[in-house]
Amino acid sequence: MNLIKSLTGAVSRLSLIGRALMLPISLLPAAGLLLAFGDKFDLPLMMHAGGVIFDNLPLLFAIGSAVGLAGESGIAALSAAVSILIINTTIGTMLNITPEMAMSGGKYALVLGIPSLQMGVFGGLISGILAAYCYNKFHAIQLPEFLGFFSGKRFVPLATALFSFLLGLLLPYIWGHIQDGINALSGIVNGGNQALSTFIFGLTERALIPLGLHHIWYPSFWYSFGEYTTTTGQVIHGDQTIWFKMLAEGVKSFSTDSYQNAGKFMQGEFPLMLFALPAACLAMYHEAHTKNKKIAAGILFSAALTCFLTGITEPVEFTFIFVAPILYVFNAIMAGLSYMAMYLLDAHIAKSFSAGLIDYISFGIVPSLNGFETNYLSAVIVGIPMAIIYYAVFRFVIRRLDVKTPGRVTITTNIDDISDNELATKVLASVGGLDNVQSSTACITRLRLQLKQGDLIDKDGLTQLGAKGVVYVGDTGIQVILGSRAQFISNEIEELLKA
């Protein structure tokens, strides 16, 4: 029992980190589009504007993760910026790192112009978590009257600065061991059997979707594993960051001696999003009961279109993940095979955030028009057979096992027919009321609630309401998959909590 509680607690904490990572990652489409279209139309200024975002990812991760973990507090964001400056300055001074040493790459780097250790986005994440901790711990602190000016939120940057200085003194002694571990994993991931690496990456990412922990899984591959040395001698880490730097520098093959096959940990989702999962929606529609086909069409068409255009898959996947474990396993394995097939076909397509049609055009088709070897047709070559397989397997399993996909179970409320305020009220009624809610946040499709008593949750009520899935996180955490409206429902609940 204690082991189960420990595991659920760990999952809950990891889920919070995953949620925090969503904010800085969601900023990257803007940078990617600036780079892609700046290259297409030969606009160096536009490319530089996009490149500066990728060059300063540690700062973005510091601020973004702090905001994500501290209830979108501006004080936490400011404190995170203070933290990353103090930590890196302290490290650089302690180790006597010169700008020349930082520019030579290896274990050193320039972080916001400060010579420091090469910690990448993890350095920013450390600062963000520290700032969020200080905010949550001290934002309501009351000091003696003569220090009253520094009470409350004004104390947060002071505490963050002090802890950042202490952490800056400590990190030089421990980061080397952490970096050795990262380098070892990077060597395995980018070693001789990259086809196997891409398969494992894709399978694991899809398998972690139900708990929302896929946001913990892929950042290391995108921002840390692997290295590419630019024409100026700067060392860039991570598959996504490297791909966009190669785009900026005109590396048409997306491969060099220091890093081969950029895009291998991003492109495998394009066949899934553009072909396979929309085909699964078609199969679910055809297996819906005749009397329910109209409402099933509304739900599934919306989910398929969202998946196809933007690459957001949860509205589709949560229609079958919990009601048909065999389809969940099938989907994860097929995702791994898709990544492997795209790698073997020598594709090099990036994604800024998700692998929908928008990214496919922007980072597959558009770069190819300027001679970059994205081999974007590989997504079609892999995607069409996957669509046929998905359609056949889903129809067979749904019919054989009587899987309760949309149209095969009664939904008493059409979620699209009610206002945000009314939907928020109905959700609250199914989780024990407003008094049972401690906090409310949201990512792209998930309403994330922290409750006082988890046993008051009415899962059936949420399902009948039209929720596409309900995920328990620990004893008192819950994620309700509501699609793109999740953030607006969270806003409604936050306003009620404040009132």
N, C-alpha and C positions, 0 to 999 in steps of 0.2 A: 504493500500500500504506500509506504514512504517513497519507494522507488518511482511509483506511478506519479505521485504528487511532485517529485523532483523533476521528472520528465516533462510533465505538463507545465510546471513553472518555467523550465528552460525554454520550452516552445513558446510560451507567452512572452518571455523576454526577447527571444529572437524575432518574434513577430513584430514587436515594437521597433526593433532595429530595422527590420525590413520596411516597415511603414515609413520610418524616418528617411531611408535611402530613396524613397520614391520621389521626394520633392526635388533634390538636386538632379536626379536622373531625368525627371520630366522637363528640365530646362534645356536638355541637349538637342531636341529637334530643331530649335531655333538656330543653334550653332551649325548643325548638320546641313540645314537648308541653305544657310548663307554660304557655306563652303561649296556645296554641290552646284548651286546656280551661279556663284561667283566664278567657279571654274568654267562652267558651260558658256557663260557670256563674257569671259575674259575680263572680269572686274576684280582686280587685286584688292581694292579697298574692301569689297564685300567679303572676300576670302579672309582677309586679315581680321575683320570684325568677327567672323565665325571662329577663326583659329584662336583668338585670344581667350575664348571660353574654354576650349580644350586645354590651353596652356595653363589655366588657373583652376583646374578641377579641385585641388585640395581646398581652396577657399570656398568654392561652391558647396562642396560636401560638408565643410565645417558649418557654414551658415544654414544650409538646407536641413542637415540632420538635427541641428539645435532647434530650429523652428518646428520640425516634425515631432520632436520629443518633448517640447515645452509648450504645446498648445498654441503654436503660431505666435509666440511672443517676440516682439521687436527687441526687447532687452536681451533675450537669449541670443538672438542673431548678432547683436552688437558685441555681446560677451564672447561669442565664438570667434569673431574677427580679432578681438583682443587676444584671445587664447592662442590662435595660430601664429600670430606675430610674436608673442612672448616665448612660446615653446621653441620656435625655430631660431629666434635670436639667441636664446639661452644655450641651445645645443651648439649652434655655430661658434659662439664665443668659447664655450667649454672645450671644444675639440679643435679650436684654431683653424676652422675651415675657411679657406680663402675663396674669393670668386673664381679664381683659376681652377682650384680643386673641384669646385661645384660644377663648373662648365665642362670639366673632363668626363663627367658622368660617373658610372660605377655606383659606389655606395653613397655618393654625395649628389646634391642637386641644389639649384636655386629655387627657393620657394618664395614667391612674391618679391624676388630680388634679394632674398636673404640666403647666404650660404648655409646649408644645413644638411642633415641626413636625407637620403632618398627614401621617403616614407610614402610617397604617392598620395592617393586618396585616403589611405588609412590614417595618415597624419591629420588630414582634415576631419575625418570621422572621429578621431580621438578628441580633437578640440570641440567638435559639436556635441559629443556625448557629455564631455566635462561641463560645457556651458549649460546644457539642459539640466544636468544634475544640480548645478549650483542654483539655477532658477527655481527648480521644483523644491529645493531644500530651503532656500533663503528668501524667496520673493515676498514672504509675509513676516519676516523677522522684525522684531521691535527692539531697538537699542535704547540705552538710557537717554534721558531728555537732552543732555548736552551733546549727544551724537545723533540726535533725531534726524538730521538732514540725510544721514546715510542709512536710515531704516528702510525696510521694504525693498522694492525693486532696485533702488540705487545701490544696495549692498551687493547685488548679484555680480556686476562687473568687477567689484573689488575682490570678492571671494574667488571669482574665476581667474583673475590675474595672479593672485597668490598661489592657487593650486597649479596654474599653468607654469609658473616659475619653478615650483617644486618638481613638477612632472618633467620639465625641461632638464633639470638636474639629473633625473633618474633615467630617462630614455636612452642616453648614450651607453648606459651599461647593459641594457636589455634589448635594444632594438636590433643589434647585430644578430642575436640568436633568432629573433623573429624573421629578419630578412633572410637568414640562411634557410629557414623553413619555407619561405615564399619562393626562394630561388630553386630549392629542391623540387617543390611542386611544379614550378614553371618548367623545369627541365623535363619532368615526366609528361606534362601536358603537351609540350611542344617537342617531344622527343621523336623517336623513330616511327612509332605507330600512331600517327595522328588520326587515322581513320577510326581507330578504337576510341581515342580521346574525344572525338566529336560525337560518336555514338553515346558514350557515357554522359557527356555534357547534356545532350538533348534529352535523353531518357530521364536523367535526374531532375532537370529543370521542370519538365512536365509532371513528374511524380510529386514534386513539392507544391504544385499549384493549390491543392485543397487547403493547406495550412497557410498559404501566403508566404512561404519561406523561400520561394524561388528568387525573391529579391535579395536574399542573403547569398544565394548560390552563384549567380552570374557576375556580380561586380568584380570578383577577383580575376575572372577570365577577361573581362572587358577593360580593366584599368590597372592590373598588376602583372599578370603572367605574360612572359615574353618581353623582348626589348628590341627596339629599332633605333639605330643611330642616324640622326638627320644629317643633312649636308653641312650643317654648322657644327656638328659634333654633339648636339643635344641628344640625350638618351630618353626615348619615349617608351612607356610601358602600357601593356594591355591591348587586346585585339581591336577594340573599337577605336581607341585613341590612336593606335598605329595606323589603322585604315584611313582615318581622316587626315592624318599627317602625311601619309603617302599620297593621298589625293591632292593635298596642298602643294606637295613637292613634285608632282608629276610622275610618280612611280607607276607606270602604266600596268605593269604585271602584278602589282600588289605583293611582290616578293623581293627580298634582298638576301644577302649572305647572313645578316643578323636576325631576320624574321621572315618566315615563309608563309604564304597563303593567308594573308590578312583577310578577315571576314569569316573565317571558318567557324567561329563561335557566335555568329549572328545569323547567317544566311539560311540555316536549316529550317527556320520557321516559315519561310515564304511559301513553300509548297503546302504546308499545313494550313496557314491562314487564308491563302488565296483559293485553294482547291479542296483540301480534305475536309475541314470542318464545315464549310458551306454544304458540301455533299452530305455530311452527317445530318445537318439540319433538314435537307431535302428528304432523307430517309426517315427521320422522325416525323416529318409532316405526312408522308405517305402511310406511316403506321398509326397515325392518329385515328381515333374513332370518328366516323363520318359526322356525327352530331357536334363534335368538338373541333372539326378541321378549321373553322373560321378563326377561333381564338388561338389555336395552335399556329396557324399561318401568321398571325400578328406577332406572336412571341418569337417564332423561329426565323421569320424573315428579318425582323429587326436585329436579332442576334447574329444572323449570317452576314447581313450588310455591315454591321459594326466590325465583325471579324475581318471581312474582306477589305474594307476601306482603311481601317485603322490598326488592325492586328490585335485588337483587344478580344481575347478568347473566352474570358470567364463567363459571359452570358451564354455561350454555347456549352462550354465544358461542364458547367454546373447543372445543366439539364440532365446529365447522365452520370457524372462522377460518383454520386452517392447512391443512386438507385441501381447502378449496374457496375459493380467493381470490375467485372471482366472487361468492360469497355474502357474503364479507367486505365487498366493495365495495358490493354491494346493500344490506347492513345499514346501512352508513355513510350512504349516500344517503337511504335511507328514514328514518333518524333525523333528518337535516336537514329533510326534508319534514314530519316530524311536528312539529318545533319551529315551522316556518313556519306550518303549518296551525293549531296551537293559538294562535299569536299572531294570525292573521287572524280566528279565531273569538272573539277578545277574552276568552280564558281568563286566569285569574290564580290559578294553583294553585302553592303552594310545596312544597318538599321540605326536610326537615331534613338528610337524608343520602342517601337513595335514593328512587326513585319507585315504591314498591310499594303494595299495598293499604292498609297501615298509614298511610303518609303521605297517600294519597289521601283516606282517611276523615278524618284529623286536620287536614289543611290544604286540603282541597277541600270536603268535605261539611259538616263541623262548622262552619267559619266561615260558610258560606252560610246555616245555620240562624239566624244572628244578623244576617243582612242583608248580608253581604259578597258582592260580585259576583265570586265565583270562577268562575262558569260551568262547574262541574265536569263537566257532561254533555258538554262538548266532547271530553273524553277518550274517551267512548264513541262519539261521532260519528266521531272520527278513528280510534279503535282497532279497531272492527269491520271496516271495509274493509281496514285494514292486516293484520288477522289473516287475512282471506281471501286477500289478495295473498301474504303470507308462506307460507301453507300451499301454495298453488298453485306458487309459484316454487321453494320448497324441494323439493317432491316431483318437479317436472320436472327440476331441476338434479341432484339426487341420483341419479335413475334414469338420466338421459341421460349424465352424466359418471362414473357409478359411484363417487360420493363415499363415502369410508370413514367414514361417521358411525356412532354407536353402533348395534350390531346388524348392521353390515355388515363388521365386523372383529372378530377373536377377541380377547377380553380374558381372560387367564388367571387374573387375580385380581380378585375383587369387593372393592373398597376398603372397603366397609361391613362386611365380614365379618371384618376383622382388627383387632386392638387398635392403639392409637396407638404403643406401643412396638415392635410387630412391623412396623408400616408404616414407622416411622422407620428401623428396621434395614434394611428392603428398599430404601428410598430411598437410604440411605448406600451400600449395595452397588452402586447404579447410578450413583453419582457419584465412585467411586474410593475409597470407605471413609472412615471418620472422620478418618484422618490427612490426607486431602485437603481437609478443610473448615476454612476460616479463621473464618467466622462464619455464624450462622443467625438470621434474623428472619422475620417474617411480617406480611402485611396481612390483609385480609378472607379472601381465597381463595388467596393466593399464598404458597408457601414460598420465601423468598429466600435463596439460598446464595451465599456468596463462597468460591470454591475456590482452591487453590494451582495446580492444573493443570486447565485446561478441557478438554483433549483426553481426559480419562479418563471423561467423561460418556457414559453409555449411554442415549441418548434412547429407543431402542426398548424398553429394559428399563423405563423410567419409564412409557412409554405402555402396555405390557402390564400393568404394575402397576395401572393404572386412572387415571393422571394425565390430567386433561382437557386439558392443554396443557403444553408446555415452551418457555420463552422464554429465549434467550441474551442476556445483557446484558454487552457487552464480551467480552474474551477469557476471563475467569475467573468471570463472574457468571452465575447461572442462576435462573430463576423456575419453580417447579413448581406448576401449578394443581391443588390438591387439595380445593377447596371449603372449607367452614367449618371443617374439621379442620386447616387449614394451621397455625394458631397453636399447636395442641396438639402437632403433629409437630415444630414448631420448638422448643417447650419441651423435648421429649424429646431432641432433638439438642443443645440447649444444656446440658442436664444431663450428657449424655455427654461433651461438650467440657470441662466443668468437672471431671469425674471423671478 
